[in-house]
Amino acid sequence: MTNTDNGNKIGTLYIVATPIGNLADISERALDTLRSVDLIAAEDTRHTGKLLSHFGIKTRTFALHDHNEKQKAQQLLDWLQEGKNIALVSDAGTPLISDPGYAVVNLCRQQGAHVTPVPGACAAIAALCCSGLPTDRFQFIGFSPAKSQARQQFFKTAYESGITSIMYESTHRIMASLEDLQTVLGAEQQVVFAKELTKTYETFFSGSVAELITFLTNEPERQRGELVLMLPGKPAQTEEIPAEAKRMLELLAPEMPLKKACGVVADYFGLKKNALYKVMIDDKDA
């Protein structure tokens, strides 16, 4: 695979997304890239080896994981500068999304090496699009902390952000995390849980934290697998506008610009000008 836009004889680092379960989800471009690069940097060479074997790909692999990434980053950059093209893959999904690769990509960007994505599956996005939660604004917040107190603050901060939060959770910690979530946000807090996306036992559950705890407790095998937990954000608080303030606005609006009228009424009643303005606009639209 040649590179035509980053100088002569300089290799390219391809960030290649691989399936999160269903092997048919891999793209033709991903397969072409894995076949044609000089090397594949894999989170687990044995795991990636099964994928490559399935598609008859014989490209050499080497391990790049959390424990050696910082040490290997310079070696990988050297190979790129020698003209080698390299694909970076994780065990499943899109690399760097709660997976190794940051140190390598960061160094490559600092040194001006060419990095390009080969997009594909990502468990966080796959879960979100089927969750029924708002998708206009969302955040991926990785794995929850290991300690209870930090987890509670983690969930509280996520909720108070006001937007949908997507997080991964481990099998051995899911129940403790849900207990902490229940402690800080209440048993009736709504959540969406997804596991084993695109696989045979793909599961979605939508309901309260208490209901999800029961769902997972009744059949403990539901706690196993690749888990995604999604939390809606705290609803925006609308300021209550007294009836007298609305009436004064209605009287003043024909006599002066609306924003000025809102300013006068806001000062008189100790309200926020923007909240008054929004009420008038919403009423007008209605």
Backbone as CSV, one residue per row, in Angstrom:
resi,resn,N_x,N_y,N_z,CA_x,CA_y,CA_z,C_x,C_y,C_z
1,MET,0.859,-1.188,0.000,0.000,0.000,0.000,0.890,1.231,0.000
2,THR,0.672,2.122,-0.930,1.529,3.295,-1.047,0.865,4.512,-0.471
3,ASN,1.668,5.467,-0.102,1.187,6.722,0.467,1.634,7.851,-0.445
4,THR,0.727,8.722,-0.845,1.051,9.720,-1.861,1.014,11.138,-1.354
5,ASP,0.694,11.346,-0.058,0.506,12.722,0.381,1.334,13.094,1.605
6,ASN,2.329,12.282,1.959,3.107,12.608,3.137,4.604,12.484,2.886
7,GLY,5.010,12.759,1.660,6.434,12.719,1.353,6.851,11.376,0.796
8,ASN,8.048,11.317,0.225,8.534,10.098,-0.417,9.068,9.100,0.602
9,LYS,8.695,7.846,0.407,9.264,6.736,1.169,9.028,6.831,2.671
10,ILE,8.012,7.527,3.068,7.635,7.563,4.483,6.391,6.707,4.655
11,GLY,6.429,5.799,5.609,5.303,4.895,5.787,4.100,5.561,6.442
12,THR,3.005,4.852,6.435,1.757,5.317,7.034,1.329,4.370,8.139
13,LEU,0.855,4.944,9.227,0.256,4.162,10.312,-1.254,4.166,10.109
14,TYR,-1.820,2.987,9.884,-3.259,2.846,9.684,-3.906,2.379,10.989
15,ILE,-4.889,3.131,11.460,-5.643,2.741,12.659,-6.869,1.973,12.167
16,VAL,-6.806,0.660,12.291,-7.775,-0.215,11.633,-8.795,-0.766,12.636
17,ALA,-10.058,-0.459,12.403,-11.131,-1.024,13.232,-11.417,-2.450,12.782
18,THR,-11.599,-3.334,13.753,-11.928,-4.731,13.472,-13.278,-5.073,14.112
19,PRO,-13.894,-6.185,13.742,-15.221,-6.519,14.278,-15.235,-6.643,15.797
20,ILE,-16.389,-6.314,16.391,-16.554,-6.483,17.835,-17.228,-7.813,18.164
21,GLY,-17.540,-8.587,17.141,-18.175,-9.881,17.356,-18.407,-10.602,16.051
22,ASN,-19.224,-10.001,15.217,-19.572,-10.605,13.931,-18.479,-10.312,12.909
23,LEU,-17.782,-11.345,12.463,-16.660,-11.151,11.549,-17.073,-10.539,10.218
24,ALA,-18.352,-10.681,9.856,-18.823,-10.123,8.592,-18.835,-8.603,8.606
25,ASP,-18.650,-7.996,9.783,-18.668,-6.540,9.882,-17.353,-5.892,9.448
26,ILE,-16.328,-6.675,9.203,-15.071,-6.062,8.786,-15.222,-5.504,7.372
27,SER,-14.601,-4.365,7.104,-14.758,-3.723,5.796,-13.740,-4.267,4.801
28,GLU,-14.059,-4.109,3.518,-13.119,-4.509,2.481,-11.830,-3.703,2.584
29,ARG,-11.957,-2.434,2.922,-10.767,-1.597,3.046,-9.875,-2.081,4.185
30,ALA,-10.501,-2.491,5.303,-9.717,-3.009,6.424,-8.958,-4.265,6.004
31,LEU,-9.620,-5.172,5.294,-8.964,-6.401,4.834,-7.825,-6.084,3.871
32,ASP,-8.069,-5.175,2.926,-7.018,-4.786,1.975,-5.817,-4.199,2.707
33,THR,-6.098,-3.367,3.730,-5.015,-2.741,4.490,-4.207,-3.778,5.245
34,LEU,-4.898,-4.693,5.930,-4.196,-5.722,6.710,-3.363,-6.641,5.813
35,ARG,-3.820,-6.852,4.599,-3.058,-7.691,3.668,-1.813,-6.981,3.135
36,SER,-1.906,-5.694,2.931,-0.869,-4.994,2.182,0.182,-4.284,3.030
37,VAL,-0.084,-4.058,4.320,0.920,-3.387,5.151,2.098,-4.321,5.415
38,ASP,3.175,-3.739,5.884,4.374,-4.533,6.194,4.270,-5.219,7.540
39,LEU,3.590,-4.561,8.482,3.485,-5.079,9.836,2.114,-4.743,10.420
40,ILE,1.669,-5.578,11.370,0.447,-5.299,12.111,0.789,-5.247,13.594
41,ALA,0.538,-4.095,14.217,0.719,-3.950,15.659,-0.588,-4.354,16.329
42,ALA,-0.556,-5.419,17.116,-1.777,-5.994,17.678,-1.741,-5.985,19.200
43,GLU,-2.890,-5.691,19.800,-2.996,-5.712,21.260,-2.671,-7.100,21.805
44,ASP,-3.188,-8.122,21.137,-2.915,-9.517,21.494,-2.699,-10.263,20.185
45,THR,-1.469,-10.675,19.913,-1.164,-11.293,18.621,-1.913,-12.616,18.427
46,ARG,-2.181,-13.327,19.515,-2.921,-14.586,19.388,-4.365,-14.322,18.978
47,HIS,-4.963,-13.324,19.604,-6.349,-12.977,19.275,-6.448,-12.484,17.829
48,THR,-5.562,-11.569,17.462,-5.575,-11.042,16.100,-5.225,-12.135,15.096
49,GLY,-4.362,-13.073,15.516,-3.999,-14.172,14.629,-5.200,-14.981,14.171
50,LYS,-6.181,-15.143,15.042,-7.396,-15.882,14.663,-8.169,-15.126,13.590
51,LEU,-8.247,-13.795,13.729,-8.927,-12.981,12.730,-8.203,-13.067,11.387
52,LEU,-6.889,-12.914,11.427,-6.116,-12.958,10.187,-6.217,-14.333,9.523
53,SER,-6.158,-15.385,10.326,-6.258,-16.735,9.785,-7.600,-16.963,9.104
54,HIS,-8.666,-16.426,9.709,-10.008,-16.581,9.140,-10.086,-15.999,7.732
55,PHE,-9.372,-14.894,7.519,-9.416,-14.238,6.214,-8.189,-14.541,5.348
56,GLY,-7.377,-15.497,5.775,-6.228,-15.902,4.978,-5.158,-14.840,4.846
57,ILE,-4.985,-14.020,5.870,-4.005,-12.935,5.841,-2.744,-13.386,6.575
58,LYS,-1.590,-13.235,5.938,-0.344,-13.752,6.488,0.636,-12.659,6.916
59,THR,0.194,-11.423,7.008,1.054,-10.310,7.404,1.623,-10.544,8.806
60,ARG,2.897,-10.201,8.979,3.551,-10.407,10.268,2.964,-9.480,11.330
61,THR,2.806,-9.985,12.538,2.270,-9.195,13.656,3.324,-9.033,14.740
62,PHE,3.159,-7.999,15.533,3.961,-7.852,16.746,3.074,-7.244,17.822
63,ALA,3.414,-7.492,19.087,2.563,-7.099,20.203,2.752,-5.616,20.538
64,LEU,1.642,-4.920,20.682,1.648,-3.533,21.156,0.486,-3.405,22.128
65,HIS,0.796,-3.400,23.414,-0.251,-3.410,24.429,0.075,-2.403,25.521
66,ASP,-0.776,-2.350,26.528,-0.639,-1.345,27.591,0.735,-1.378,28.261
67,HIS,1.323,-2.570,28.380,2.544,-2.722,29.162,3.816,-2.414,28.381
68,ASN,3.741,-2.369,27.052,4.964,-2.110,26.282,4.832,-0.949,25.305
69,GLU,3.667,-0.317,25.293,3.383,0.687,24.268,4.382,1.842,24.274
70,LYS,4.679,2.376,25.441,5.593,3.520,25.501,6.988,3.144,25.018
71,GLN,7.414,1.916,25.326,8.731,1.473,24.893,8.766,1.199,23.390
72,LYS,7.650,0.703,22.835,7.591,0.327,21.422,7.307,1.514,20.500
73,ALA,6.813,2.620,21.061,6.380,3.742,20.224,7.501,4.251,19.322
74,GLN,8.688,4.424,19.879,9.801,4.951,19.076,10.223,3.950,18.006
75,GLN,10.229,2.650,18.337,10.573,1.629,17.354,9.587,1.660,16.194
76,LEU,8.314,1.806,16.522,7.286,1.860,15.485,7.478,3.094,14.597
77,LEU,7.786,4.221,15.222,8.045,5.440,14.455,9.263,5.264,13.547
78,ASP,10.292,4.610,14.048,11.483,4.361,13.231,11.131,3.539,11.999
79,TRP,10.308,2.518,12.184,9.894,1.697,11.042,9.134,2.526,10.010
80,LEU,8.253,3.389,10.488,7.511,4.262,9.570,8.475,5.143,8.781
81,GLN,9.479,5.675,9.466,10.444,6.560,8.809,11.338,5.806,7.829
82,GLU,11.431,4.486,8.009,12.158,3.646,7.052,11.315,3.322,5.821
83,GLY,10.020,3.734,5.877,9.146,3.486,4.733,8.171,2.346,4.909
84,LYS,8.184,1.715,6.067,7.250,0.617,6.305,5.849,1.166,6.596
85,ASN,4.833,0.483,6.085,3.444,0.787,6.415,2.984,-0.170,7.507
86,ILE,2.310,0.357,8.508,1.939,-0.433,9.684,0.465,-0.245,9.993
87,ALA,-0.214,-1.339,10.300,-1.609,-1.285,10.763,-1.624,-1.501,12.270
88,LEU,-2.410,-0.708,12.968,-2.584,-0.872,14.409,-4.000,-1.368,14.652
89,VAL,-4.117,-2.495,15.357,-5.432,-3.051,15.671,-5.512,-3.363,17.161
90,SER,-6.729,-3.348,17.682,-6.969,-3.814,19.048,-7.642,-5.180,18.967
91,ASP,-7.978,-5.746,20.103,-8.620,-7.061,20.090,-9.966,-7.021,19.377
92,ALA,-10.669,-5.897,19.495,-11.970,-5.763,18.843,-12.345,-4.288,18.780
93,GLY,-12.995,-3.902,17.709,-13.487,-2.536,17.599,-12.424,-1.560,17.136
94,THR,-12.625,-0.293,17.487,-11.749,0.782,17.048,-10.603,0.991,18.035
95,PRO,-9.349,0.898,17.584,-8.214,1.099,18.486,-8.258,2.457,19.175
96,LEU,-7.637,2.513,20.338,-7.507,3.700,21.187,-8.763,4.024,21.983
97,ILE,-9.922,3.444,21.647,-11.137,3.703,22.421,-11.141,2.730,23.595
98,SER,-10.554,3.169,24.720,-10.303,2.315,25.886,-9.417,1.126,25.517
99,ASP,-8.540,1.326,24.548,-7.587,0.316,24.112,-6.235,0.990,23.887
100,PRO,-5.163,0.200,23.771,-3.830,0.778,23.565,-3.735,1.558,22.241
101,GLY,-2.704,2.398,22.150,-2.426,3.110,20.908,-2.171,4.592,21.067
102,TYR,-2.611,5.172,22.185,-2.487,6.623,22.345,-1.036,7.085,22.267
103,ALA,-0.142,6.402,22.990,1.256,6.833,23.028,1.878,6.805,21.637
104,VAL,1.520,5.794,20.856,2.067,5.667,19.505,1.546,6.774,18.594
105,VAL,0.232,6.949,18.569,-0.356,7.964,17.689,0.099,9.358,18.101
106,ASN,0.178,9.604,19.391,0.613,10.909,19.869,2.046,11.203,19.414
107,LEU,2.937,10.220,19.542,4.319,10.408,19.112,4.390,10.620,17.602
108,CYS,3.609,9.837,16.858,3.610,9.978,15.399,3.147,11.376,14.991
109,ARG,2.136,11.885,15.638,1.654,13.229,15.325,2.698,14.284,15.685
110,GLN,3.347,14.106,16.825,4.384,15.059,17.234,5.530,15.102,16.233
111,GLN,5.853,13.934,15.668,6.994,13.836,14.763,6.611,13.997,13.294
112,GLY,5.341,14.280,13.034,4.910,14.531,11.666,4.694,13.303,10.821
113,ALA,4.642,12.125,11.436,4.362,10.903,10.683,2.889,10.880,10.258
114,HIS,2.621,10.165,9.196,1.265,10.141,8.667,0.439,9.055,9.357
115,VAL,-0.711,9.447,9.896,-1.639,8.522,10.559,-2.996,8.671,9.905
116,THR,-3.612,7.553,9.546,-4.918,7.634,8.879,-5.853,6.552,9.414
117,PRO,-7.153,6.852,9.536,-8.093,5.861,10.065,-8.657,4.954,8.978
118,VAL,-8.917,3.729,9.370,-9.701,2.802,8.550,-10.918,2.459,9.415
119,PRO,-11.998,3.246,9.290,-13.107,3.177,10.258,-13.869,1.858,10.207
120,GLY,-14.548,1.604,11.304,-15.366,0.396,11.392,-16.088,0.328,12.718
121,ALA,-16.227,-0.871,13.234,-17.041,-1.106,14.427,-16.470,-0.423,15.660
122,CYS,-17.389,0.032,16.522,-17.044,0.593,17.831,-18.200,0.268,18.759
123,ALA,-17.938,-0.457,19.843,-19.017,-0.910,20.729,-19.800,0.261,21.310
124,ALA,-19.110,1.353,21.653,-19.796,2.496,22.259,-20.844,3.076,21.313
125,ILE,-20.476,3.270,20.062,-21.404,3.857,19.089,-22.488,2.854,18.707
126,ALA,-22.112,1.580,18.578,-23.104,0.552,18.256,-24.182,0.482,19.333
127,ALA,-23.757,0.575,20.598,-24.715,0.532,21.702,-25.589,1.779,21.718
128,LEU,-24.970,2.930,21.548,-25.719,4.188,21.616,-26.816,4.257,20.573
129,CYS,-26.530,3.848,19.354,-27.513,4.032,18.283,-28.737,3.150,18.470
130,CYS,-28.639,2.135,19.321,-29.787,1.263,19.584,-30.378,1.483,20.974
131,SER,-29.885,2.462,21.700,-30.247,2.622,23.110,-31.578,3.319,23.348
132,GLY,-31.996,4.167,22.413,-33.174,4.989,22.646,-32.888,6.224,23.471
133,LEU,-31.624,6.470,23.803,-31.231,7.669,24.542,-30.879,8.792,23.563
134,PRO,-30.886,10.045,24.031,-30.553,11.163,23.135,-29.157,11.001,22.534
135,THR,-29.054,11.241,21.237,-27.782,11.086,20.533,-27.254,12.403,19.970
136,ASP,-27.993,13.509,20.214,-27.533,14.784,19.664,-26.280,15.279,20.373
137,ARG,-26.135,14.925,21.656,-24.931,15.242,22.424,-24.654,14.052,23.348
138,PHE,-23.425,13.549,23.301,-23.082,12.419,24.157,-21.589,12.429,24.431
139,GLN,-21.193,11.646,25.451,-19.779,11.542,25.797,-19.437,10.089,26.114
140,PHE,-18.257,9.678,25.665,-17.736,8.369,26.032,-16.770,8.581,27.192
141,ILE,-16.994,7.898,28.310,-16.197,8.170,29.508,-15.412,6.947,29.981
142,GLY,-15.238,5.965,29.101,-14.368,4.829,29.400,-14.896,3.921,30.487
143,PHE,-13.986,3.349,31.259,-14.346,2.459,32.363,-14.501,3.265,33.650
144,SER,-15.392,2.839,34.512,-15.557,3.503,35.805,-14.357,3.199,36.695
145,PRO,-14.085,4.050,37.689,-12.939,3.831,38.591,-13.072,2.540,39.391
146,ALA,-11.954,2.099,39.936,-11.929,0.836,40.673,-12.510,0.955,42.076
147,LYS,-12.425,2.151,42.689,-12.865,2.311,44.077,-14.253,2.932,44.151
148,SER,-15.006,2.509,45.165,-16.411,2.868,45.296,-16.645,4.378,45.345
149,GLN,-15.922,5.076,46.184,-16.137,6.514,46.342,-15.867,7.251,45.032
150,ALA,-14.804,6.869,44.346,-14.477,7.491,43.059,-15.538,7.161,42.018
151,ARG,-16.080,5.950,42.067,-17.137,5.552,41.122,-18.383,6.392,41.324
152,GLN,-18.753,6.611,42.580,-19.950,7.409,42.850,-19.803,8.819,42.297
153,GLN,-18.638,9.421,42.482,-18.407,10.755,41.933,-18.392,10.716,40.408
154,PHE,-17.857,9.653,39.854,-17.813,9.431,38.404,-19.227,9.439,37.814
155,PHE,-20.134,8.699,38.458,-21.514,8.633,37.970,-22.235,9.965,38.167
156,LYS,-22.000,10.601,39.291,-22.647,11.885,39.571,-22.222,12.939,38.547
157,THR,-20.939,13.002,38.258,-20.429,13.960,37.280,-21.000,13.681,35.897
158,ALA,-21.064,12.400,35.534,-21.608,12.028,34.226,-23.062,12.471,34.100
159,TYR,-23.856,12.202,35.130,-25.277,12.562,35.100,-25.460,14.069,35.028
160,GLU,-24.703,14.792,35.834,-24.883,16.238,35.899,-24.359,16.960,34.660
161,SER,-23.640,16.249,33.798,-23.189,16.865,32.550,-24.371,17.234,31.663
162,GLY,-25.499,16.566,31.869,-26.695,16.869,31.093,-26.766,16.191,29.739
163,ILE,-25.762,15.368,29.409,-25.783,14.677,28.119,-25.627,13.176,28.342
164,THR,-25.969,12.404,27.333,-25.867,10.954,27.424,-24.416,10.534,27.635
165,SER,-24.201,9.640,28.602,-22.859,9.116,28.872,-22.798,7.637,28.513
166,ILE,-21.720,7.253,27.840,-21.493,5.858,27.458,-20.239,5.393,28.176
167,MET,-20.313,4.238,28.800,-19.141,3.717,29.501,-19.053,2.210,29.302
168,TYR,-17.840,1.687,29.401,-17.631,0.252,29.398,-17.553,-0.215,30.843
169,GLU,-17.909,-1.469,31.067,-17.810,-2.019,32.419,-17.313,-3.446,32.342
170,SER,-16.559,-3.847,33.349,-16.003,-5.198,33.372,-16.958,-6.155,34.063
171,THR,-16.856,-7.410,33.677,-17.724,-8.454,34.230,-17.630,-8.528,35.749
172,HIS,-16.411,-8.443,36.284,-16.245,-8.643,37.725,-16.664,-7.427,38.538
173,ARG,-16.965,-6.284,37.868,-17.271,-5.072,38.627,-18.661,-4.511,38.344
174,ILE,-19.400,-5.112,37.432,-20.665,-4.525,37.016,-21.638,-4.381,38.170
175,MET,-21.741,-5.372,39.053,-22.723,-5.306,40.136,-22.344,-4.242,41.163
176,ALA,-21.059,-4.157,41.497,-20.605,-3.129,42.442,-20.836,-1.736,41.858
177,SER,-20.625,-1.597,40.561,-20.839,-0.305,39.913,-22.311,0.088,39.953
178,LEU,-23.182,-0.864,39.713,-24.617,-0.564,39.740,-25.069,-0.205,41.152
179,GLU,-24.502,-0.854,42.161,-24.836,-0.495,43.540,-24.417,0.948,43.829
180,ASP,-23.247,1.344,43.346,-22.787,2.719,43.547,-23.645,3.703,42.762
181,LEU,-24.031,3.308,41.571,-24.900,4.154,40.755,-26.241,4.360,41.456
182,GLN,-26.758,3.296,42.047,-28.023,3.374,42.781,-27.871,4.263,44.015
183,THR,-26.740,4.164,44.692,-26.506,4.973,45.887,-26.522,6.461,45.574
184,VAL,-25.891,6.850,44.494,-25.713,8.268,44.214,-26.866,8.881,43.412
185,LEU,-27.545,8.073,42.587,-28.607,8.626,41.732,-29.995,8.032,42.005
186,GLY,-30.063,7.016,42.856,-31.356,6.468,43.228,-31.730,5.224,42.442
187,ALA,-32.578,4.399,43.055,-32.961,3.120,42.465,-33.760,3.278,41.180
188,GLU,-34.453,4.420,41.027,-35.320,4.624,39.861,-34.603,5.295,38.688
189,GLN,-33.321,5.600,38.867,-32.579,6.210,37.772,-32.604,5.289,36.552
190,GLN,-32.940,5.831,35.396,-33.023,5.045,34.172,-31.638,4.844,33.555
191,VAL,-31.395,3.647,33.055,-30.141,3.308,32.389,-30.444,2.377,31.219
192,VAL,-29.458,2.223,30.345,-29.536,1.213,29.282,-28.265,0.384,29.353
193,PHE,-28.435,-0.915,29.309,-27.337,-1.880,29.413,-27.279,-2.690,28.124
194,ALA,-26.075,-2.876,27.603,-25.917,-3.696,26.397,-24.726,-4.632,26.598
195,LYS,-24.819,-5.839,26.039,-23.712,-6.784,26.153,-23.609,-7.621,24.887
196,GLU,-22.407,-8.063,24.615,-22.132,-8.991,23.513,-22.693,-8.487,22.175
197,LEU,-22.459,-7.222,21.886,-23.000,-6.621,20.667,-22.501,-7.348,19.426
198,THR,-23.423,-7.604,18.521,-23.249,-8.295,17.227,-22.975,-9.787,17.386
199,LYS,-22.948,-10.293,18.621,-22.681,-11.709,18.849,-23.995,-12.474,19.035
200,THR,-23.883,-13.770,19.204,-25.066,-14.628,19.306,-25.978,-14.217,20.457
201,TYR,-25.384,-13.863,21.608,-26.178,-13.537,22.788,-26.242,-12.031,23.042
202,GLU,-26.307,-11.271,21.967,-26.475,-9.820,22.098,-27.708,-9.514,22.950
203,THR,-27.554,-8.597,23.895,-28.625,-8.272,24.828,-28.685,-6.777,25.071
204,PHE,-29.904,-6.224,25.059,-30.144,-4.849,25.496,-31.160,-4.888,26.628
205,PHE,-30.942,-4.046,27.634,-31.918,-3.905,28.716,-32.068,-2.428,29.019
206,SER,-33.306,-1.966,29.059,-33.602,-0.572,29.374,-34.564,-0.531,30.546
207,GLY,-34.188,0.214,31.590,-35.045,0.311,32.763,-34.331,1.022,33.890
208,SER,-34.854,0.871,35.095,-34.239,1.525,36.254,-33.007,0.750,36.704
209,VAL,-32.174,1.404,37.508,-30.997,0.727,38.061,-31.428,-0.488,38.873
210,ALA,-32.471,-0.341,39.686,-32.944,-1.452,40.511,-33.403,-2.621,39.642
211,GLU,-34.098,-2.310,38.564,-34.571,-3.371,37.654,-33.396,-4.059,36.969
212,LEU,-32.361,-3.297,36.606,-31.198,-3.901,35.966,-30.445,-4.801,36.946
213,ILE,-30.340,-4.377,38.194,-29.688,-5.218,39.205,-30.419,-6.553,39.332
214,THR,-31.738,-6.491,39.370,-32.531,-7.727,39.449,-32.333,-8.587,38.210
215,PHE,-32.340,-7.954,37.047,-32.165,-8.652,35.765,-30.841,-9.411,35.739
216,LEU,-29.789,-8.789,36.225,-28.472,-9.421,36.200,-28.290,-10.427,37.329
217,THR,-28.960,-10.195,38.450,-28.850,-11.111,39.588,-29.597,-12.409,39.330
218,ASN,-30.759,-12.308,38.697,-31.582,-13.498,38.446,-30.874,-14.517,37.556
219,GLU,-30.071,-14.034,36.622,-29.304,-14.916,35.737,-27.875,-14.384,35.669
220,PRO,-27.009,-14.830,36.565,-25.654,-14.278,36.671,-24.837,-14.330,35.387
221,GLU,-25.173,-15.251,34.474,-24.420,-15.301,33.215,-24.616,-14.035,32.389
222,ARG,-25.683,-13.287,32.684,-25.896,-12.016,31.982,-24.830,-10.978,32.351
223,GLN,-24.117,-11.232,33.437,-23.062,-10.304,33.866,-21.767,-10.511,33.087
224,ARG,-21.705,-11.575,32.288,-20.471,-11.913,31.595,-20.467,-11.329,30.188
225,GLY,-19.269,-11.142,29.659,-19.133,-10.671,28.282,-18.649,-9.241,28.205
226,GLU,-18.751,-8.680,27.016,-18.362,-7.287,26.774,-19.564,-6.402,27.108
227,LEU,-19.423,-5.522,28.105,-20.552,-4.780,28.655,-20.451,-3.287,28.369
228,VAL,-21.589,-2.700,28.014,-21.685,-1.257,27.819,-22.840,-0.754,28.675
229,LEU,-22.596,0.314,29.436,-23.627,0.915,30.282,-23.827,2.359,29.821
230,MET,-25.079,2.762,29.655,-25.392,4.114,29.175,-26.326,4.818,30.150
231,LEU,-26.025,6.077,30.388,-26.738,6.868,31.387,-27.213,8.173,30.764
232,PRO,-28.526,8.449,30.802,-28.978,9.736,30.283,-28.519,10.876,31.177
233,GLY,-28.377,12.058,30.615,-27.967,13.214,31.389,-29.121,13.806,32.181
234,LYS,-28.777,14.570,33.184,-29.773,15.264,33.996,-30.586,16.223,33.122
235,PRO,-31.916,16.184,33.201,-32.734,17.088,32.384,-32.447,18.548,32.711
236,ALA,-32.486,19.372,31.708,-32.254,20.801,31.917,-33.349,21.381,32.794
237,GLN,-32.955,22.213,33.740,-33.921,22.831,34.639,-34.464,24.117,34.013
238,THR,-35.769,24.217,33.948,-36.388,25.432,33.420,-36.844,26.304,34.584
239,GLU,-36.506,27.572,34.497,-36.852,28.493,35.581,-38.349,28.797,35.561
240,GLU,-38.969,28.737,36.732,-40.397,29.028,36.850,-40.609,30.539,36.744
241,ILE,-41.467,30.937,35.811,-41.742,32.353,35.592,-43.091,32.700,36.231
242,PRO,-43.115,33.608,37.218,-44.389,33.982,37.860,-45.385,34.533,36.834
243,ALA,-46.658,34.289,37.097,-47.707,34.770,36.197,-47.672,36.292,36.064
244,GLU,-47.340,36.984,37.169,-47.296,38.449,37.136,-46.202,38.943,36.182
245,ALA,-45.078,38.215,36.161,-43.976,38.597,35.275,-44.372,38.413,33.811
246,LYS,-45.057,37.305,33.530,-45.509,37.080,32.160,-46.488,38.163,31.727
247,ARG,-47.385,38.532,32.648,-48.375,39.563,32.331,-47.704,40.905,32.055
248,MET,-46.706,41.277,32.865,-46.000,42.528,32.642,-45.280,42.501,31.289
249,LEU,-44.693,41.340,30.954,-44.017,41.219,29.663,-44.992,41.436,28.507
250,GLU,-46.159,40.852,28.644,-47.165,40.994,27.593,-47.583,42.452,27.406
251,LEU,-47.598,43.229,28.511,-47.967,44.643,28.435,-46.841,45.504,27.856
252,LEU,-45.591,45.132,28.197,-44.454,45.931,27.758,-44.008,45.610,26.330
253,ALA,-44.204,44.370,25.912,-43.671,43.919,24.621,-44.108,44.792,23.442
254,PRO,-45.390,45.234,23.381,-45.779,46.075,22.237,-45.166,47.479,22.275
255,GLU,-44.647,47.892,23.435,-44.166,49.261,23.610,-42.660,49.412,23.417
256,MET,-41.923,48.305,23.385,-40.454,48.391,23.273,-39.919,47.072,22.723
257,PRO,-38.653,47.034,22.284,-38.064,45.778,21.815,-38.178,44.678,22.879
258,LEU,-38.393,43.458,22.429,-38.643,42.353,23.348,-37.500,42.156,24.341
259,LYS,-36.263,42.231,23.876,-35.133,42.017,24.783,-35.079,43.081,25.873
260,LYS,-35.422,44.316,25.498,-35.439,45.380,26.495,-36.547,45.135,27.515
261,ALA,-37.723,44.717,27.018,-38.840,44.410,27.917,-38.467,43.297,28.887
262,CYS,-37.764,42.279,28.378,-37.327,41.178,29.234,-36.355,41.681,30.299
263,GLY,-35.489,42.612,29.935,-34.544,43.168,30.895,-35.237,43.910,32.013
264,VAL,-36.264,44.699,31.663,-37.011,45.462,32.661,-37.710,44.514,33.639
265,VAL,-38.389,43.516,33.087,-39.140,42.581,33.932,-38.188,41.732,34.779
266,ALA,-37.067,41.327,34.193,-36.088,40.527,34.934,-35.560,41.297,36.135
267,ASP,-35.253,42.575,35.947,-34.768,43.395,37.053,-35.832,43.548,38.139
268,TYR,-37.072,43.726,37.724,-38.166,43.982,38.673,-38.450,42.741,39.532
269,PHE,-38.430,41.555,38.898,-38.809,40.336,39.612,-37.589,39.521,40.079
270,GLY,-36.390,39.966,39.763,-35.202,39.213,40.155,-35.049,37.917,39.388
271,LEU,-35.367,37.952,38.093,-35.298,36.764,37.245,-34.156,36.892,36.247
272,LYS,-33.936,35.825,35.476,-32.913,35.855,34.444,-33.520,36.338,33.129
273,LYS,-32.862,37.311,32.528,-33.361,37.898,31.282,-33.498,36.844,30.179
274,ASN,-32.510,35.976,30.052,-32.545,34.973,28.985,-33.698,33.992,29.160
275,ALA,-34.004,33.652,30.426,-35.115,32.735,30.674,-36.437,33.375,30.268
276,LEU,-36.611,34.661,30.571,-37.820,35.369,30.161,-37.933,35.436,28.646
277,TYR,-36.837,35.741,28.008,-36.831,35.852,26.552,-37.217,34.518,25.914
278,LYS,-36.673,33.416,26.465,-36.986,32.094,25.930,-38.470,31.777,26.078
279,VAL,-39.043,32.126,27.234,-40.470,31.884,27.453,-41.306,32.614,26.412
280,MET,-40.973,33.863,26.141,-41.741,34.659,25.175,-41.602,34.078,23.765
281,ILE,-40.399,33.673,23.413,-40.184,33.099,22.081,-40.921,31.783,21.942
282,ASP,-40.832,30.932,22.993,-41.522,29.630,22.950,-43.024,29.831,22.842
283,ASP,-43.572,30.799,23.611,-45.007,31.073,23.545,-45.416,31.556,22.154
284,LYS,-44.563,32.384,21.570,-44.837,32.899,20.230,-44.844,31.776,19.206
285,ASP,-43.867,30.884,19.313,-43.792,29.747,18.387,-44.981,28.819,18.546
286,ALA,-45.405,28.636,19.820,-46.550,27.751,20.078,-47.822,28.327,19.479
